[in-house]
């Protein structure tokens, strides 16, 4: 059985997955239907992207960037998380929605192209379901199997990733710990204590993240 996400969005990063209801066991809620981010990312600087995300209460922080396949951190080409880890120590507490602090970060020398990290959980009032399609584990198929038992998820904002999707939901108001594979193969939950790279992430060709609106 092919995933609804694959059927509806496979050929277009700008066409969002939509559904009605939610997967019962996830207890995820529809979020930000009136505060969706712009899907026009190409013309925006990383600072603009950071400020736009912060306007919606999502606490952001600067991540490393990638150039020529090498991370801007000291490990360079040997970095196992190229462009996807924080430039600052203690990002969990340092992440902010303060425009002055954010502008200061992205105005530093060699930091202007920093990718935007978003802190997940109650502090940003958001959680993300990461759908990861690996050769040995299709997150889309796992999601389709869950939807067949429960109901379709209904995110208000999704981001196309290199191997799948990030689905954004409002935080349910209780402690939700992030998990990897607990919901099933290829499904990870980014929640309290974790983070995601925001739309507009740039690395090697084929790994860029682009935004979609909920219809």
Protein Blocks (a to p, Z undefined) as FASTA:
>chain_A
ZZfklmmmmmomklccddehjdfklopacehklmcccfblklpcfklmmmmmmmnopacd
dddddeehiafbfnlmmpcbghiacfbghklmmpccbfklmmmmmmpghklmpccddded
jknopacddddddfklcfklmmmmmmmmmccdddfbdcddfklccdddddehiacdddeh
kloghiacddehiacddehiacdehiaccddddZZ
